[in-house]
Amino acid sequence: MSIVDRLAAARADAPADLILRNGRLVNVISGEIYRTDIVVHDRHIVALGEGYQGEREVDLAGKYVAPGLIDAHVHIESSLVTPPEFARAVLPHGVTTVVTDPHEIANVLGLEGMRYMLESAKHGLLNMFVMASSCVPATTMETSGARLEAEDLAPLLDHPWVLGLAELMNYPGVALADEGMLDKIALFENKVLDGHAPDMSGAMLNAYVAAGVESEHECTTVPEALEKLRLGLTIFIREGTTTRNLEPLLPLITAENHSAICFCTDDRIPADLIDHGSIDYMIRVAIAGGIDPVMAIRMGSYNSARHFRLKKYGALAPGKYADILVLPDLEDFRPEQVYRGGQLVARDGAMVAARPESRRFDLRSTVNIAADELDFSIAAKSGSIRVIGTIKDQVVTEHLVEPAKIVAGLAVSNIERDILKFAMVERHRASGHIGLGFVKGFGLRRGAIAGTVAHDHHNLAVIGVDDESMKTAVAAISAMGGGLAIADGEVVLARLPLPVAGLMSELPIEAARGQYDDMIAAARELGSPMSDPYMVMSFMGLEVIPKLKLTDLGLVDVEQFQLVDLFL
């Protein structure tokens, strides 16, 4: 078919493929809700109104009709499954389009990893757009599996599914005119430039925005978000598994400013995606918090389409793609039918469209560790240590100073004070680098947890009460070629293999979710009170999020943006 055929259907000179009759349209462009028919032909909406005939017609009997939802910023790798399985999780919840930054796999496999994501999403049921990863590695204070400079990203500039430059996480580098960062910004100056500047304020924030950055998803308080909004940044309010910023930021939203606000999930695990949803969950919470339903839906669809210049997405109007949600109720926003390009893909919370066949990819091994040679012992240099302090529902951490527990000249875990040994093992290049430190808040009374999901370098993180348990968990992950494991002494209690770059399972998402639930249950048996200690652990090495983090090169004082000694 062609635009000629679509125009004939729009004029009512030929029957359309599909007509959704008697729906109450949520028009996110005009802000109205009204009854109309929606005419679909060749994957597009071609008309709104009466007097049309269709090859197929569906009577909606007054149900609401809204545009497919758009996740403005998500790392699909954090779902622990590949893009086709991620699509199966979010489509029943009404998310028909995502804008993803594949910097997790890019930090492991470079451009090969980005191509994997693009190719595995090709011809899929979900619209997946990519932002070119801007910080691989995030900083020089880590060892990642790849390095991408401006010239490496240049081939992506004209890719039809690449929209711009992903979150500029080296925010001090941008503000201080780092040459490499400015080269990437210059390369993508006519595309979308997304930001990442936690706690940045004042003159440095002005410089960061002046570089051309257009958005921010790291806000945790209303004053922080308002300062950034006033400088012209589009605010992506985030509700991930660990980063729950939606309810604290609801007071930010007004009728006057909500057009500059979008919704995103960033990082969300399988159980949250399956049980609670994605952007649809954010819309429900926003409406329950007093936000007008049309405004809430607009922030989950049309605003994101406009930010990313996706002119055929985010609204229901002639010329737009027919990504359509049918809902019995706006207050309890749960799609009953989900259409993508005019095709019914999900009904009543379950997929009805079959998963397309996926192309097979052969990716290289990414876990290179001599597990039996690891030494996690820490010789005590003084009686005081720096400790990473976790904060509930946040990825920012505290920079604590605590007394060290010293046994036979070695600093060890102190379960009475909930201070556990933390190691970051370099796994890409077999360099032997191990960063050693301590973390507070995980609550383990026995054993150790470990994983190759450790943003953004994705080295092997392990937190434990004793060295034997830590070594057992690491050895299990090395044998799997990447994944998550939990051990108590010499016994592995549970594991989840993640053979795709040490980040993603090739299992159906329901099976991956089951194994992940077993991991969380095992952690609780060992004493952890956290709802998801593995997700929290995965952010304890992200040295572009304040205040104290651990990489394979050592402890990083993020506010000073430099490596610091464990002992004071």
Summary of the structure (lengths in Angstrom):
residues: 568
radius of gyration: 24.2
end to end distance: 70.3
largest distance: 88.0
contacts: 2153
relative contact order: 0.13
helix: 29%
strand: 30%
